[in-house]
Amino acid sequence: MASPFLTARWEHLALVSYRVDESLLLPRLPRGLELDRFEGRACVSLVAFMFRDTRLRGIRIPGHVTFPEINLRFYVRSGERRGVMFIREIVGRRAISAVARSVYNEPYITRRLYANVREHDSRVEAAYTLHDRGLHLIGVNAHSPPVLPAEDSTEHWFKEHQWGFGVDRKGYALAYEVRHPKWRVYPDAQLHLDLEWTQVYGPEWAMLQDAEPVSVVLAEGSEVEVFPKAIGS
C-alpha cells in the first residue's frame, strides 16, 4: 500500500469564495483538465489555515511543523475527479517554498505570516495576517460548536475536494489525492477582510477589491494525508 508523502493536521480553514470571469482561469489550465463551476460560474477561493504536526514521509522537519498558509485556488475536474488548482500559495518558510517550486512546480512564495485563533464558549475567531508591502488581514469569526453541513450545501461544495492538481514544466497535469474526513463548519461565519488584491496577487485581480463573496466558510479541519497520483491511475 502506498504511503503518503505528507501528513499534517489542517485547522481553522477560512475559505472566502468569489465568482470570476473564466478568462482569468482558462489560460492556467493544463492539458487534461476543465473548469469545475459552482452554479454555472467559475470561482476562486482565498483560503487561510494552519498546518500542525506536519511530516514529510513520516519525518518532522524542525521549524517546519506548525505554520500558517494562505492560498488562492480555483476549481477544476478531470473526468469524475473534482479538485483544485492553485494560483498562488504563501507560507512563511523558505524551505517549504523552495521544495514545492523545484520538486512539484507549485506556485509558492515566502512572506511573513501570522495566525491568531481564539475559541470561546460560543464563538471561534481565526485571523491570518500577511506582510506583503503592507499588512493584509483575513479574519473570520463564527459560532461554536461546529456542525456537518449537508452535501448539497454551498459550504460542502467549496470545502470538500479530494484532488489537487498542478502542472509540470511541459504543461501536463499533475495530480495528488488529499484524504480526510468530511469537515465540520462553524455556523454563521462572518468575514473581516482587509487585503489589497493588486499588491498580493497582481492587477488582474483588482475586480475582487470590492466584490461580495459568494461564500464564507470557517471549517474545523482534521488530520490529512496527501498522496501523489498519476492522472490516469
C-alpha atoms as a printed R data frame, in Angstrom:
    type eleno elety resid chain resno       x      y       z
1   ATOM     1    CA   MET     A     1   0.000  0.000   0.000
2   ATOM     2    CA   ALA     A     2   1.321  3.449  -0.926
3   ATOM     3    CA   SER     A     3   2.277  5.744   1.922
4   ATOM     4    CA   PRO     A     4   1.515  9.483   1.956
5   ATOM     5    CA   PHE     A     5   4.317 11.884   1.147
6   ATOM     6    CA   LEU     A     6   2.787 14.462   3.521
7   ATOM     7    CA   THR     A     7   0.696 14.173   6.668
8   ATOM     8    CA   ALA     A     8  -0.492 17.017   8.868
9   ATOM     9    CA   ARG     A     9  -3.420 18.442  10.722
10  ATOM    10    CA   TRP     A    10  -5.133 21.315   8.911
11  ATOM    11    CA   GLU     A    11  -7.107 23.536  11.283
12  ATOM    12    CA   HIS     A    12  -9.384 26.583  11.206
13  ATOM    13    CA   LEU     A    13  -9.666 26.879   7.448
14  ATOM    14    CA   ALA     A    14 -11.116 30.214   6.364
15  ATOM    15    CA   LEU     A    15 -12.465 29.956   2.792
16  ATOM    16    CA   VAL     A    16 -13.661 33.137   1.076
17  ATOM    17    CA   SER     A    17 -15.030 32.422  -2.397
18  ATOM    18    CA   TYR     A    18 -15.849 34.681  -5.359
19  ATOM    19    CA   ARG     A    19 -17.339 34.286  -8.814
20  ATOM    20    CA   VAL     A    20 -14.877 35.348 -11.529
21  ATOM    21    CA   ASP     A    21 -14.696 35.576 -15.296
22  ATOM    22    CA   GLU     A    22 -13.429 32.360 -16.842
23  ATOM    23    CA   SER     A    23 -10.891 34.288 -18.933
24  ATOM    24    CA   LEU     A    24  -8.787 34.656 -15.761
25  ATOM    25    CA   LEU     A    25  -8.582 30.887 -15.286
26  ATOM    26    CA   LEU     A    26  -8.678 29.178 -18.678
27  ATOM    27    CA   PRO     A    27  -5.059 30.078 -19.581
28  ATOM    28    CA   ARG     A    28  -3.941 28.391 -16.331
29  ATOM    29    CA   LEU     A    29  -5.487 25.016 -17.182
30  ATOM    30    CA   PRO     A    30  -3.054 22.255 -18.151
31  ATOM    31    CA   ARG     A    31  -3.995 19.740 -20.788
32  ATOM    32    CA   GLY     A    32  -6.456 17.167 -19.490
33  ATOM    33    CA   LEU     A    33  -8.369 19.433 -17.080
34  ATOM    34    CA   GLU     A    34 -11.503 21.553 -17.350
35  ATOM    35    CA   LEU     A    35 -13.093 24.122 -15.068
36  ATOM    36    CA   ASP     A    36 -15.482 22.925 -12.372
37  ATOM    37    CA   ARG     A    37 -18.227 25.519 -11.988
38  ATOM    38    CA   PHE     A    38 -20.375 26.418  -8.989
39  ATOM    39    CA   GLU     A    39 -23.942 27.103 -10.103
40  ATOM    40    CA   GLY     A    40 -22.648 27.525 -13.646
41  ATOM    41    CA   ARG     A    41 -19.900 30.053 -12.799
42  ATOM    42    CA   ALA     A    42 -16.162 29.767 -12.337
43  ATOM    43    CA   CYS     A    43 -14.966 30.624  -8.828
44  ATOM    44    CA   VAL     A    44 -11.796 31.273  -6.868
45  ATOM    45    CA   SER     A    45 -11.309 30.893  -3.123
46  ATOM    46    CA   LEU     A    46  -8.962 32.707  -0.792
47  ATOM    47    CA   VAL     A    47  -8.003 30.108   1.827
48  ATOM    48    CA   ALA     A    48  -6.106 30.664   5.089
49  ATOM    49    CA   PHE     A    49  -5.381 27.874   7.545
50  ATOM    50    CA   MET     A    50  -2.944 26.288   9.987
51  ATOM    51    CA   PHE     A    51  -0.600 23.372   9.389
52  ATOM    52    CA   ARG     A    52   0.110 21.396  12.570
53  ATOM    53    CA   ASP     A    53   2.164 18.252  13.205
54  ATOM    54    CA   THR     A    54   3.465 18.389   9.635
55  ATOM    55    CA   ARG     A    55   5.547 15.436   8.460
56  ATOM    56    CA   LEU     A    56   7.225 14.624   5.150
57  ATOM    57    CA   ARG     A    57   7.473 10.878   4.614
58  ATOM    58    CA   GLY     A    58   6.726 10.500   8.323
59  ATOM    59    CA   ILE     A    59   9.526 12.832   9.447
60  ATOM    60    CA   ARG     A    60   9.038 16.116  11.293
61  ATOM    61    CA   ILE     A    61  11.380 18.817   9.938
62  ATOM    62    CA   PRO     A    62  12.460 21.129  12.785
63  ATOM    63    CA   GLY     A    63  10.992 24.619  12.340
64  ATOM    64    CA   HIS     A    64   8.536 23.360   9.724
65  ATOM    65    CA   VAL     A    65   5.965 21.536  11.831
66  ATOM    66    CA   THR     A    66   3.464 24.285  12.689
67  ATOM    67    CA   PHE     A    67   2.828 27.269  10.403
68  ATOM    68    CA   PRO     A    68   0.017 29.115   8.573
69  ATOM    69    CA   GLU     A    69  -0.603 29.163   4.832
70  ATOM    70    CA   ILE     A    70  -2.659 31.434   2.598
71  ATOM    71    CA   ASN     A    71  -3.538 30.348  -0.921
72  ATOM    72    CA   LEU     A    72  -5.691 31.438  -3.823
73  ATOM    73    CA   ARG     A    73  -7.228 28.497  -5.656
74  ATOM    74    CA   PHE     A    74  -9.764 27.652  -8.326
75  ATOM    75    CA   TYR     A    75 -11.869 24.602  -9.131
76  ATOM    76    CA   VAL     A    76 -11.189 22.024 -11.827
77  ATOM    77    CA   ARG     A    77 -12.034 18.482 -12.786
78  ATOM    78    CA   SER     A    78 -10.524 15.559 -14.656
79  ATOM    79    CA   GLY     A    79 -13.393 13.295 -15.614
80  ATOM    80    CA   GLU     A    80 -15.181 12.467 -12.359
81  ATOM    81    CA   ARG     A    81 -12.313 13.749 -10.207
82  ATOM    82    CA   ARG     A    82 -13.181 17.145  -8.739
83  ATOM    83    CA   GLY     A    83 -10.295 19.160  -7.377
84  ATOM    84    CA   VAL     A    84  -8.465 22.435  -7.060
85  ATOM    85    CA   MET     A    85  -5.527 24.206  -8.659
86  ATOM    86    CA   PHE     A    86  -3.514 26.975  -7.047
87  ATOM    87    CA   ILE     A    87  -2.841 30.446  -8.395
88  ATOM    88    CA   ARG     A    88  -0.519 31.334  -5.517
89  ATOM    89    CA   GLU     A    89   0.423 29.677  -2.225
90  ATOM    90    CA   ILE     A    90   2.053 31.740   0.519
91  ATOM    91    CA   VAL     A    91   3.933 30.407   3.529
92  ATOM    92    CA   GLY     A    92   6.452 31.863   5.942
93  ATOM    93    CA   ARG     A    93   9.038 29.088   5.481
94  ATOM    94    CA   ARG     A    94  11.601 29.488   2.689
95  ATOM    95    CA   ALA     A    95  12.467 25.784   2.631
96  ATOM    96    CA   ILE     A    96   8.844 24.814   2.015
97  ATOM    97    CA   SER     A    97   8.539 27.284  -0.862
98  ATOM    98    CA   ALA     A    98  11.808 26.127  -2.414
99  ATOM    99    CA   VAL     A    99  10.936 22.423  -2.299
100 ATOM   100    CA   ALA     A   100   7.378 22.965  -3.555
101 ATOM   101    CA   ARG     A   101   8.606 25.031  -6.521
102 ATOM   102    CA   SER     A   102  11.567 22.881  -7.502
103 ATOM   103    CA   VAL     A   103  10.105 19.393  -6.934
104 ATOM   104    CA   TYR     A   104   6.367 19.880  -7.548
105 ATOM   105    CA   ASN     A   105   6.343 23.083  -9.665
106 ATOM   106    CA   GLU     A   106   3.800 24.586  -7.256
107 ATOM   107    CA   PRO     A   107   3.373 28.410  -7.221
108 ATOM   108    CA   TYR     A   108   4.715 29.026  -3.697
109 ATOM   109    CA   ILE     A   109   6.219 32.256  -2.418
110 ATOM   110    CA   THR     A   110   7.570 33.182   1.013
111 ATOM   111    CA   ARG     A   111   6.150 36.055   3.048
112 ATOM   112    CA   ARG     A   112   5.732 36.757   6.740
113 ATOM   113    CA   LEU     A   113   2.521 35.203   8.029
114 ATOM   114    CA   TYR     A   114   0.936 35.149  11.470
115 ATOM   115    CA   ALA     A   115  -2.133 33.359  12.795
116 ATOM   116    CA   ASN     A   116  -4.258 34.137  15.821
117 ATOM   117    CA   VAL     A   117  -7.063 31.710  16.678
118 ATOM   118    CA   ARG     A   118  -9.263 32.226  19.721
119 ATOM   119    CA   GLU     A   119 -12.047 29.935  20.867
120 ATOM   120    CA   HIS     A   120 -14.726 30.977  23.341
121 ATOM   121    CA   ASP     A   121 -17.694 29.100  24.739
122 ATOM   122    CA   SER     A   122 -19.946 30.068  21.867
123 ATOM   123    CA   ARG     A   123 -17.647 31.608  19.205
124 ATOM   124    CA   VAL     A   124 -14.390 30.974  17.405
125 ATOM   125    CA   GLU     A   125 -12.238 33.634  15.726
126 ATOM   126    CA   ALA     A   126  -9.477 32.936  13.193
127 ATOM   127    CA   ALA     A   127  -7.283 35.811  11.990
128 ATOM   128    CA   TYR     A   128  -4.432 35.473   9.491
129 ATOM   129    CA   THR     A   129  -2.078 38.409   8.931
130 ATOM   130    CA   LEU     A   130   0.119 38.684   5.837
131 ATOM   131    CA   HIS     A   131   3.060 41.080   5.461
132 ATOM   132    CA   ASP     A   132   3.448 41.886   1.753
133 ATOM   133    CA   ARG     A   133   4.214 45.547   1.030
134 ATOM   134    CA   GLY     A   134   1.854 46.371   3.865
135 ATOM   135    CA   LEU     A   135  -0.374 44.453   6.245
136 ATOM   136    CA   HIS     A   136  -3.258 42.307   4.995
137 ATOM   137    CA   LEU     A   137  -5.819 40.542   7.168
138 ATOM   138    CA   ILE     A   138  -8.141 37.596   6.593
139 ATOM   139    CA   GLY     A   139 -10.407 37.233   9.599
140 ATOM   140    CA   VAL     A   140 -13.455 35.023  10.083
141 ATOM   141    CA   ASN     A   141 -15.498 34.585  13.248
142 ATOM   142    CA   ALA     A   142 -18.379 32.181  13.714
143 ATOM   143    CA   HIS     A   143 -20.497 30.335  16.222
144 ATOM   144    CA   SER     A   144 -19.342 27.219  18.036
145 ATOM   145    CA   PRO     A   145 -19.684 24.215  18.147
146 ATOM   146    CA   PRO     A   146 -19.123 23.184  14.508
147 ATOM   147    CA   VAL     A   147 -21.656 21.163  12.545
148 ATOM   148    CA   LEU     A   148 -21.508 18.951   9.473
149 ATOM   149    CA   PRO     A   149 -23.303 20.698   6.595
150 ATOM   150    CA   ALA     A   150 -25.478 18.887   4.060
151 ATOM   151    CA   GLU     A   151 -23.747 17.509   0.992
152 ATOM   152    CA   ASP     A   152 -25.879 19.712  -1.275
153 ATOM   153    CA   SER     A   153 -24.894 22.888   0.629
154 ATOM   154    CA   THR     A   154 -22.679 25.718  -0.593
155 ATOM   155    CA   GLU     A   155 -20.296 25.106   2.311
156 ATOM   156    CA   HIS     A   156 -19.813 21.485   1.291
157 ATOM   157    CA   TRP     A   157 -19.146 22.370  -2.350
158 ATOM   158    CA   PHE     A   158 -16.295 24.720  -1.544
159 ATOM   159    CA   LYS     A   159 -14.622 22.795   1.272
160 ATOM   160    CA   GLU     A   160 -14.680 19.182   0.064
161 ATOM   161    CA   HIS     A   161 -12.238 18.367  -2.758
162 ATOM   162    CA   GLN     A   162 -10.403 15.072  -2.809
163 ATOM   163    CA   TRP     A   163  -7.952 16.025  -5.548
164 ATOM   164    CA   GLY     A   164  -5.303 18.657  -6.027
165 ATOM   165    CA   PHE     A   165  -3.918 19.344  -9.495
166 ATOM   166    CA   GLY     A   166  -0.780 21.034 -10.710
167 ATOM   167    CA   VAL     A   167   1.084 21.401 -13.957
168 ATOM   168    CA   ASP     A   168   4.521 20.079 -14.845
169 ATOM   169    CA   ARG     A   169   7.150 22.059 -16.729
170 ATOM   170    CA   LYS     A   170   5.895 20.628 -20.040
171 ATOM   171    CA   GLY     A   171   2.325 21.805 -19.460
172 ATOM   172    CA   TYR     A   172   0.783 18.476 -18.459
173 ATOM   173    CA   ALA     A   173  -1.442 17.999 -15.423
174 ATOM   174    CA   LEU     A   174  -0.134 16.528 -12.184
175 ATOM   175    CA   ALA     A   175  -2.429 15.079  -9.524
176 ATOM   176    CA   TYR     A   176  -2.353 14.321  -5.833
177 ATOM   177    CA   GLU     A   177  -5.028 12.868  -3.595
178 ATOM   178    CA   VAL     A   178  -5.942 14.524  -0.287
179 ATOM   179    CA   ARG     A   179  -7.648 12.200   2.179
180 ATOM   180    CA   HIS     A   180  -9.507 13.439   5.230
181 ATOM   181    CA   PRO     A   181 -12.925 13.007   6.867
182 ATOM   182    CA   LYS     A   182 -15.663 15.425   5.880
183 ATOM   183    CA   TRP     A   183 -15.070 18.685   7.707
184 ATOM   184    CA   ARG     A   184 -17.495 20.295  10.090
185 ATOM   185    CA   VAL     A   185 -18.016 24.050   9.771
186 ATOM   186    CA   TYR     A   186 -18.668 26.756  12.324
187 ATOM   187    CA   PRO     A   187 -22.125 28.282  11.703
188 ATOM   188    CA   ASP     A   188 -22.852 31.910  10.829
189 ATOM   189    CA   ALA     A   189 -19.359 32.745   9.577
190 ATOM   190    CA   GLN     A   190 -18.659 36.481   9.395
191 ATOM   191    CA   LEU     A   191 -15.796 37.919   7.337
192 ATOM   192    CA   HIS     A   192 -13.372 40.725   8.097
193 ATOM   193    CA   LEU     A   193 -11.107 41.148   5.063
194 ATOM   194    CA   ASP     A   194  -8.500 43.879   4.707
195 ATOM   195    CA   LEU     A   195  -6.477 42.844   1.678
196 ATOM   196    CA   GLU     A   196  -5.070 44.797  -1.258
197 ATOM   197    CA   TRP     A   197  -5.647 42.345  -4.081
198 ATOM   198    CA   THR     A   198  -3.395 44.083  -6.591
199 ATOM   199    CA   GLN     A   199  -0.466 44.134  -4.160
200 ATOM   200    CA   VAL     A   200  -0.714 40.467  -3.256
201 ATOM   201    CA   TYR     A   201  -1.971 38.897  -6.497
202 ATOM   202    CA   GLY     A   202  -1.461 41.464  -9.256
203 ATOM   203    CA   PRO     A   203  -3.579 43.935 -11.249
204 ATOM   204    CA   GLU     A   204  -5.694 41.263 -12.960
205 ATOM   205    CA   TRP     A   205  -7.417 40.628  -9.601
206 ATOM   206    CA   ALA     A   206  -8.378 44.251  -8.936
207 ATOM   207    CA   MET     A   207 -12.066 43.471  -9.567
208 ATOM   208    CA   LEU     A   208 -12.172 41.474  -6.316
209 ATOM   209    CA   GLN     A   209 -11.289 44.504  -4.186
210 ATOM   210    CA   ASP     A   210 -14.919 45.457  -3.629
211 ATOM   211    CA   ALA     A   211 -16.581 42.204  -4.680
212 ATOM   212    CA   GLU     A   212 -19.048 40.387  -2.437
213 ATOM   213    CA   PRO     A   213 -18.111 36.778  -1.686
214 ATOM   214    CA   VAL     A   214 -20.475 34.064  -2.807
215 ATOM   215    CA   SER     A   215 -19.478 32.036   0.280
216 ATOM   216    CA   VAL     A   216 -17.609 32.457   3.574
217 ATOM   217    CA   VAL     A   217 -16.730 29.272   5.448
218 ATOM   218    CA   LEU     A   218 -14.753 28.555   8.610
219 ATOM   219    CA   ALA     A   219 -14.031 24.825   8.681
220 ATOM   220    CA   GLU     A   220 -12.799 22.940  11.707
221 ATOM   221    CA   GLY     A   221 -10.295 20.801   9.784
222 ATOM   222    CA   SER     A   222  -8.748 17.436  10.604
223 ATOM   223    CA   GLU     A   223  -5.769 15.193  10.017
224 ATOM   224    CA   VAL     A   224  -4.931 14.908   6.305
225 ATOM   225    CA   GLU     A   225  -2.865 12.563   4.156
226 ATOM   226    CA   VAL     A   226  -1.540 13.601   0.733
227 ATOM   227    CA   PHE     A   227  -0.624 11.013  -1.918
228 ATOM   228    CA   PRO     A   228   0.945 11.656  -5.333
229 ATOM   229    CA   LYS     A   229  -1.103 10.135  -8.158
230 ATOM   230    CA   ALA     A   230  -0.836  9.754 -11.896
231 ATOM   231    CA   ILE     A   231  -3.690 11.379 -13.816
232 ATOM   232    CA   GLY     A   232  -4.684  8.062 -15.338
233 ATOM   233    CA   SER     A   233  -4.415  5.988 -12.150
